[in-house]
Amino acid sequence: MTVLCTPQEFCSPQTRKTHETSVHWINPLTDLRWEPFLAAHSRASVFHSRAWLMALNHTYGYQAVACTTSEPDEQLRNAIVFCRVDSWLTGRRLVSVPFSDHCEPLVESSEDLKLLARAFEEELELAPLDYVEVRPLHHFEPKTTLHRTSIPYSFHVLDLTTDLQSVFRSFHKNCIQRKVRRAEHEHLAYSEGRSSAHLDEFYRLFTLTRERLKVPPQPKAWFCNLIACLGSAVKIRLACDGAVPVAAIMTITHKDTLYYKYGCSNADFNRLGPIQMLLWRAIQDAHASGLRFVDFGRTDADQTSLIQFKDRWGATRSTLQYYRYSKAARATHAFDLSATKWKFKTAKFLLSYMPSPIVSKIGQALYSHVG
């Protein structure tokens, strides 16, 4: 599939060593050690992958960088990967990484973690940056003089290591099991693929869902680039009532995990259970392929209905903490999270009164600033 956006030129291959620490900044898109390092690391996810970073670069122009204590002439032992977000609207920052649900720092030694945290301090001074954001799956608390604030999310993972019947029995009887059977009774049609036709139907339903939620849709180029960069790992699953597409989901397979990344539907048909059918089909395929987990992703703490929906799939819920590091002098201004939430609620209110085509264009213009 053709990439819709022209990518900005990648950073030239280089290794930059900080002045005060034994930390090197590398380009994971050109460093030949990156993919073998990820393949061997048990905590590396799709969000660390070169393909994900390339899709971000092609769509939004973000430049990927990673810091490591490994010398240029040796194999990588550790790394934290970031994208540089340079926005006149939302500030300059390093994010690990944009539009990911999580991106675990791949560091084992406490001494290495201390050195990498010190590199944050230097980068905030030299760049200069407003803050550095890390999105770990597990506890992350390096020793640093930087001011730290955290943002909590809910996170859900479904264990597939039991038999498929036990997995199905763990679903909520009324809201999941009965909806799956309802979809079967209604003879909803199922198809899957990565063709232009699948993408067109997915994006139409995705835009419809975002309009219903009063949230601007991400640009179609993002999904096109995910397919172009991740290839067969991406799958669009489509449910139709007769000839009418009524729901779609996008999943990504990486190592032993199926990532449920995007879901959308025509709400007029939700009573038929199309989303439940599609997710159950994805879970069945993942189980048959020997995958061990379904990653349902993060959910904002105040999205109680979505949290409940994920709970009903028998997924284990935990708290995901994003950490932002800044110089203490700027902390109060830069990290007033209540003010940030107020701005988003105000923007959502204003968007609810705008025509759909305008909301879509606003989304295409704004997402590169969000990161």
Residue, then its C-alpha position, 0 to 999 in steps of 0.5 A: m500500500t502506498v504511503l500517503c504522507t511524504p516523510q521528513e528526512f530521517c536523522s543521519p546515522q550518528t552517536r552523540k555522547t553527553h559531556e558528563t555521562s557515559v550515555h549515547w544518543i542514537n537513531p533507532l531508524t538507522d542503527l543496525r543494532w536496534e532490531p536485534f536488541l528488541a528481538a532478544h528483549s522480553r519487554a520490547s513491544v510493538f511501540h519500540s519497533r522500527a516499524w512503529l517509529m517509521a509510521l510516526n515519522h511518515t505521518y507526523g514528522y517525529q524524529a526518533v532517538a534513543c539513549t543507551t549506555s552501550e558503546p557504539d562498537e558493542q551490542l546494545r544492552n539497554a535503551i530508552v526510545f523517544c520521539r522529539v515533539d517540537s510544537w509551537l502549540t504544545g511545546r518541545r519535549l521528548v515522549s516515549v513514545p507518541f500514540s503508544d499505550h506504553c513504552e517500557p524503558l529497556v533498562e536492567s541495571s540501577e546504575d544504568l538507569k541513574l546515568l540515563a536519568r542524568a541524561f534527561e537533565e542534560e537534554l532539558e538544558l541543551a535542547p532545551l525542552d519543556y519536559v521528558e515523558v516516559r510511559p512505562l508498564h512497570h514501576f519507574e523511579p530513577k534517581t534524579t533532581l528533576h521535578r516529576t509528575s504522574i498521570p494515571y490510566s487504567f490498563h487491561v491485559l487478557d491472559l490467553t494461556t488457558d484453554l479457549q473455553s475458559v477464556f470465553r467463560s471469563f467474559h461477562k455473560n450478558c454483555i459479552q457472551r450473549k452479544v457474541r451469540r446474538a451476532e451469530h444468530e443475526h448471521l453478521a458477515y465477517s471479513e479481514g484484510r489490509s486492502s484499500a477497501h478494508l481501510d476505506e470502510f474502517y476509516r468511514l466507521f472510525t470517523l463516524t465514531r469520533e463524530r459521535l464522541k465529539v473527538p477529531p479523527q486522526p488522519k487517514a494517513w496514520f492508518c495507511n502508514l501503519i499498514a505500510c510500515l507494519g505489513s502483515a502484523v496489522k489486520i482490519r476486521l470488518a463486520c457487515d449486516g448484509a452488505v452494510p459494514v457496521a463495525a470494524i477493529m484494527t489489531i496488531t500482532h507483535k511477538d506473543t501479544l495481540y494489540y487491540k488498538y482501534g475499534c469503531s462502529n455504527a451505533d445503530f447496529n450495536r445491539l447486534g453485537p458486531i464489536q463483540m463478534l470481531l473481538w471474539r474472532a480476534i481472540q480465537d485467532a490469537h489463541a490458535s496462533g499461540l499468542r499469550f496475551v491480548d493488550f486492550g491498551r490504556t484508558d483515561a481514568d475518567q472513562t468509566s464506561l470504556i473501563q467497564f467494557k474492558d473489564r467485561w472481557g475478563a481482562t486484568r486491570s492495573t494502573l498505568q502511570y505516565y511520568r513527566y520530568s521537568k526542571a522544578a522552576r517550570a513545574t507549576h506552570a508546565f504540569d498543571l494537569s487540572a488546567t490541561k484537562w479543562k482545556f481538553k474539555t473546553a475544546k471538546f465542547l466547542l468541537s461539538y458545535m462544529p460541522s463534521p468536515i471542519v472537525s475532521k480537518i481540525g483533527q488532521a492539523l492538531y494531532s501532530h501537536v498532541g504526541 
